[in-house]
């Protein structure tokens, strides 16, 4: 299976050609990982498309009312191969991003790309279980402003998902959702450290026989004489 470790992860942004005229910015985002483009949409759920010629601007087959805005490198993939990525995508599809779960305010394409890119680019950090992993606040390269319309809707009581407050990150639970998705495919990233001193001590300890064991050994010895 082809390795994905270290491959580029790229965010593509489309902008609405209607909403900017009334002072609002609405963006549709997708993510390139390992030769495929991933996105989340209403009625279709998580979709995957094969990249042609190594990826790019995705200016062909744009949704109605959208135009290409920009592409942004997010980092490098920390997953080993396509199998791990497929497992992660299937977990997201069956839990937090089901086919019928799309909501323009609370669970949209930008929430999806935030969680996916966090899981893919930061899997080694969020799965450590160390202080650095627990304190991790989100992928710093992900632009918070792409989901500003949904956050504005939440702020006025439309049920939106709050931002983390970090420069990177779209929804409050992005790190937890990314950690849960990655965790389904990896039990642990590293084995627990063994207490070598304790192991050495046990190896050097002389075993003490019980009286019953001593009697059994004496009987066996006598029978063999």
Secondary structure, DSSP 8 states (H G I E B T S, - for coil): --B-TT-EEEEEEEEETTGGGGT---EEEEEEETTEEEEEETTTEEEEEE-STT-----TT--TTEEEEEEEEEEE--S-BHHHHHHHHHHHHHTTS-TT--BTTTB-HHHHHHHHHHHHHHHHHHTS-SHHHHT----TTS-GGGGHHHHHHHHTTS------SSSS-SSTTHHHHHHHHHHTT-S-SS-----HHHHHHHHH------HHHHHHHHHHHHHT-
